[in-house]
Amino acid sequence: MRGIEYKGLTRIEGPVVITARSRDVFYNEVVAVYDRNEGRRLGRVIDISEDWAAIQVFGSSTGLSADDSRVEFLGKPMELRVGPGLLGRIFNGLGEPIDGYGDIFSSTMLDVNGLPINPYARIYPRDFIQTGISAIDGMNTLIRGQKLPIFSGSGLPHNRLAAQIIRQAKILDTGSAASDRAVTDRADGDRAVSDRFVIVFCAMGVKYDVARFFLDDFEHSGVLSNVVVFLSLADAPSLERLVTPRCALTAAEYLAYEKNMHVLVVMTDMTNYCEALREVSSIRGEVPSRKGYPGYLYSDLASLYERAGKIKGSSGSITQLPILSMPNDDISHPIPDLSGYITEGQIVLDRELSQRGIYPPVAGLPSLSRLMKDGIGPGMTREDHKDVSSQLFAAYSKVKQVRNLSSIIGEEELSASDKRYLKFGERFEHVFLNQGETENRDIGRTLDLGWQVLMELPREDLLRVKQEFIKKYAPRH
């Protein structure tokens, strides 16, 4: 029976408390826990049996007494209030406004756990997103409705890269419905800009200066009125991080599927989220899996990542850009490893490139976009896009082999062909990859730069590009 309070706790284990269960309690139900001084703190049910329920308290359990505390099961899941006033607002990790403007004026409440999407209702992502960054647009293209994480490491400029993508991301106008893809190329290969994104920014366990960097960047670039911010800072309870991305994705689903907006969701740092998940798993006494993470880490991450995409009946979309720090730059660590299985590619940042002053330091070979092939080409970007990208990958792979050989026998002993590839590698990194934080390159400029660096190689080595494209885009080669 709802509204009845249960006095006393069976056990207190850090932020998890055990109590006698209500008859009809359900998983993920919101619970109010009262201490002896009538202080109220929220929690949610994370485990149940016939006789007891385990409750995860959002905050410290300091002050709770096993004898004097009271528990009230509220009979509802955790919900987020949504409405037209979402944009431009700042919330904490539990979806409560912290910008001083009060609550959202709306009666619409949505379950933060989301609703399953019928796979048949999904629309395959095909629309090219121009980020203005050559390493992404040219070789690891982002598609509207895709989930493309950034795999980074401590000290690498992933925050600067994410902020630049937020400022510059554009959906290009194809001139017709997405289904027929009928569009006429301009002479310069550019497109007219049609739609800009609204941004849902989700920070989990980040330091105040990182949050301040993003907020200042949103304000200075003029996009703050199109951003919804959810902040769970490093000094907030770690378990709050488990709710923060779900609140953010609930807001994104409302804007995308109810208001037909194109939403870009940036979540940083997913490693902090997984650490909080491991903490809860350890408290509950669960058998650990790889490196102490719970065995359900894969399915838990999938419950977040799979809330991206396009669905029938709505012209809106959700594109995800999760950021995760690889511990010790180890791409085989469980977090990036499992994320790579769920998402449609990854942007990997390279520490060596960063130390050489190249920005963005996007690693050429481990980065990929699995949906790229369906979002480029005539009518979407430019007819030579696929060939240029493929040739750049192949040539840069050869560069890596030559550099390894050079480190063994010395550069002086290399053949003339190998030396040309070394020169191509330098030009590729400093001309194509390297660009300023304020430099916004359209796709035509990116592909032209690709041809410019490919001209360092002899024509007979360009086996992945059609001869007709060489005559059209590199006639003097």
N, C-alpha and C positions, 0 to 999 in steps of 0.2 A: 504494500500500500504506500503510495507516494506521499511525501510530506512528513513521514515518521522518521525521527532521528534515532540512531542506534548509539548508545553510550558505551564507551570503552573500546580499546583497541587490543587485539590479541598480541600483536608484535609490531615493533617499529624497527625497520632496517634501513637506515639512511633516509632517502626520500621516498621509500616505499613502506606503506603501512598495511598491516593485515587486520581485517575485521570480519565479524560475522556478516554474512551476506543477506541481502533482502531476497525475498522469494522470486522476484521477477527482474533482478539486475541483469544487465547485458554488457557485453564487451565494449569498451570505449565509452561507456556511460560517464557523464560528468558527475562529480561528487564534490560536496562541500564538507570540508573538515574544520571543526571548531576546536580551539584550544580552551584552556580553563579561563582565559581572560576574554573570551568571546571573539577572539581574532579569527577571521574567516580566510581560509585559503582553498583554492580549487585544486582538484585532482581528477584523474580519470581511471577507470577500471582497466587494468592490464592483464588480469588473470582471474579466473573464477573456478570454484569447485562446488560441490553440493552444500558445503557448510561455511565457506569463507570466501572473501574476495580480496585480491591484492590491488591496492590503490597507489598510483604514482602521483605524488604531490608535486605541484608546480611551485617549487620554492624550497626553502629549508624546512626540515622537520623539527628544528629547535623550538622548544616550548611545548611540544606535544607530549601529553602524558597518557600512558596506557590506560589509566583508570579514569581520568577526568575528561578526555577528549570525546567529542561527539561527531558522528558521521551522518550526513544526509545524502541519500541517493536522489538525484534530481530528475531522473527518468527521461533524459534526453542526451544525445551525443553533443560533443563540443561544436558550437555553431559560430559563424561569422556573420555579422550584420553587413549587408551589401546594399548598394543603391547608386544612383547617379552621382552622388557626392564623393565617391571613392577616390577619384583622381586628384592628385595633389596632396593626399593625406599621408601621415606617418603613424604607424602602429607599432606596438611592442610585439614580442614573439607570440603572444596569446591573442593577437588581434584586437587589443584595446588601444584606443587613440592616445597618443602621447605628445601631440603637437599643440595642445591647448585649445583646440577648436570644438571639443565635445564630441559626442557620438554622431554617427551617420543618421540623417533624418530618413529613415526607411523602416518598414516593418518586415522586410524580407530577410529571413535568416536561413543560411545554408550550412549543411553538415560539412565540416572541414575535411572529413575523410573521403568526400567525393562519392560519386556514383559510377558504377561500372559502365563503360561505353561498349555497346554492341560492336564487335569488330566489323560487322557488315555495314554499320553506319559510318565507318571511317572513310575518308576520301584520301587517296594516295597523294602525298605532297609532291608538287611539281614546280612551284613558283619560285623563281630565283630571287634571292635577297642580296642586294648590293650593300656590302659593309664598307666599301671604300678602302679595304685592306687587300693588297695584291696577293699575299700569301694565302688568304682565305678565298677571295673571289676567283682567283685564277686557278688554284690547285685543290682547294678543299671547300668547294662552294656550299654555302648555307642555303637551305631550302625552307620556305615557309611551312611551318608545321613539323619541322625536324627537331630532334633533340641532339645537340652537338656539344659535348662537354669540352672544357679547356683543362688539359692535364698539365699542372704546373708544379713548382717546387718553392720552397721557402726562399724569399728574396728575389724571385723572378717577377717581371712586370705584368702579371695577369690582371691585376686591378686596373692598370692603365689601359690594357688592351680591351677589357670589358667595357670601360667607360667610353673608349673611342668607338666601339661597336654600337653602343647605346646612342651616342651622338649622331652617328653617320648612317645607321641601318635604314634602308629604303626598300620599298617594294616597287618594282618597275612596272610601268604601264604597258601591257601587251596590246592595248588597243581593242581588245575583244574579251569575250568570256574565256576563262581558263581552259575550258574544254576544247575549244577549237584552235587555240594557240596561234591564231592568225595575226601576224604583226609584220609590218614592213620595216626593214632595217634602214636606219639613216646612213648617210655616207660615212659618218665617223663611228658608227657602231654603237652610239649611245641610245638611251631610252628616255622618254619623258617620265618624270617622277609622278606617281599617282598617290600612293598611300604611305603614311608614316606610321610607325609603331607607337602604341602606348606601352609603357614599361611597368612591369611588376618586379621590384627589386627586393630580394630576400637575403638578409645577412644573418648568419648563424655562428655565434661564438667569435666574431671578429672584434678586433680592438677598436677603441673609440676613434683613433686617427684614421683607420680604414673607412669606417662609416662616415666620418666627416669629409673625407676625400670624395666619396661618391656624392654626398649631399651637396657639397660645394660645386662639384662638376655639373650636377643636374641644374643647379641654380644659374651658374655662369653661362651654360650653354642654352638656357631658356627652355629646357624640357621638363622642369620640375612640375609644371601644371599637368603634364601627361604621365606622371609617375605615381605609383602606389608603393610605399616603402614599408617593409616589415623588418624591424631591428631586434635581434636578440643578441646583445653585446656579450663580450667575454665575461663581464661581471654579473650577468644574469644567471639564474639557475641553469645548469647544463641540460636538465631534462626538458626545459622549455624549448630547446632546439628541435625536439622531436615533433612539436606542434607547428613551429614557425613555417616550414615549407608547405605544410598542408593548408595553413591559412592563406599563404601567398597564392597557391595554386587554385584555391577556392575563389579568391578575388579574380584571378585570371580567367577562370571558367565563366564567371558571371559576365565579365567584360567581353569575352570572345563569343560565347554562345547565346547570351541574352541580348547584348548590345552590339553584336556583329562587328567588333573591333579586332584589329590585328595586334596581338599581345606578344611581347618579347619578355620572357621570364628569365631573370639572371639570379642564380642562387649561389652564394658563396658563404662559407666554404663547406662543401659536402663532407670533407674529412672530419670536421667538427661534429656534424650530424651523426656520422657513423661512430665516433668516439662516445657520444651520448648514448647511442643504441647499445654499444658494448658495455657501458656502465650499468644500464638497466638490466641487461642480460646477466651480468655478473652478480648483481644484487639478488636477482631471482634464482640464482643457483643453477642456471641452465648449463648444459654441457657445451663448452666452447668449441668453435671450429678453428679455422686458420687464424693464427695470431690473436686468438682470444675473442674474435668477433663471433656473433651468434650464427648458427647455421642458416637462419632465415634472412641473412643480410641481403642476399640476392633478391628475394621476393619483396622485401621491404623497400629496397631502392627502386624496384620495378613499379611499386605502387605509387611512387612519385614521378618517375620518368615517363611512365605510360599515360600520364595526364596531359600529354602534349598531342597536338595534331589538329586535323580538320574533320568535321563531321557533317553529314548531310542535314540540310535544313537550316544551316547557319553559314553566312558568308565570312564569319570571323575565324580566327585561328590562334593557336598557342604554339609558339616556338620557344624551346628551352635552351638556355646557355648555362649549364651548371659549371661551376669552377671547383676543382678539387686539388689539394696539395698532395703530391705523391711523397710519402715519407721516404727520406733518403733518395729522392728522385727515382724510386723503384717502380717502374711501370707494371711489374708483375705483382705488386702489393694487392691484397684482396679488394681494396676500394676501387682503384682504377681498373683492375682486372675485371671485376664484375660489372662495373659501369660500362666498360667497352663492349661487353656481351649484350647489354640492354639497349644502349644508345646506337645511333646510326653514324658511328665514326667518332673521331676525337681530334682536337687541335692540341698538339704536344709542344710545349715550350722547351727549348734547349738551353742548358746553362752555358755551354761553351760559346754559342752565338751571342748570348747576352753579355758575357764577359768581354767579348770582342767589340761591344758597342753597337751591335745590330739590333734594331727594334722594328717590328716585333720579332723576337727570336723564335720563330715558328720552325720546328724541326721538319725538314723536307720529306723524309721517308716514313717515319712512324705516324705522321698525321694523315688522316683520310676522311672523306665524306662519302658514305655509302649511297646517298641519294643524289649525288652530284650528277650522275649520268642522265638522270631524268629531268634535270632542271637547266641544262645548258644546250647550246646549239642554235640553229636557225629559229627565229621567232621568240627566243628566250634570252640569249646573250648575243653570241656571234657565231657564224658558221664554223670558224676555225678553233673555237674554244677547246673542244675535246682533243684535237690533234696537238695543239700547243701544250696543253696540260700534260698529256701523255709523254710528249717528247722531253719536256722539262724534267719530269720524274725520271725517265730513263737516263738522261744525261747526268743528272745529279747523282743517281745511283752509281754511275761510272766514276764520278768525281770521288765519291767515298772510297771506292776500290783503289783508285790511283793514289789518294792521300795515304792510305794504309801502306801501299807499296813504297811510297816515297819515304815514309818514316823508317823503313827497313833498309833500303838501298841508297837513299839520298836523292834529292831532286835532280842533281846533275846527271844521274844515270838513267833517267826516264827517257822514253822515246819522244819524238816530236809530237806525236799524236797525244800521248799522255800529258805532255806539258800544255797542249791546247786545252785539255779538259781541266787542268788545274786553273788556267786562266778563266775558263768558262765558270768554274765554281766560285771564284772570287767575284766575277761580274754578276753572277746570279744572286749571291748573298748581299752585295753592296748596292746593286741597281734594282733588282726585282723585289727581294725580300725587305730590304731596309727602306723605311720611310718614316717621316715624322709623325708625332702624335696628332698634329693638326692637318696632315696631308690626307685629303679625301680623293682617292683615285676612282674614276668611273671604270666600268668594265672594259671599255674601248682602250683607255690608257693602259690598263693592266696587261691586256693582250699584246698591245704594241711594245711594251717593255719586254714581254716574253720573247717576241720576235727579235728584239734588239740584242738580248743576251744570247739567243740561239745562233745569231750570225757569227759568234765566236767559233763555231764548229764548222767543219767542211760540209758542203752540201750533201755529199754522199753519206754522211753520218746521220742525216735527218730522215730516218727511215719510218718514223711514225706520223709524219705530216704529208698530206697530199701535195703533189707537185703543183697543182693548180693554186693551192694556198700560198706556196712559196713565191710563185710568180705574182700573186696579187698583193701579198702583205710584205714580202721581202724581195722585191724585184731586182735589187742590186746585189743579191747574194749569189 
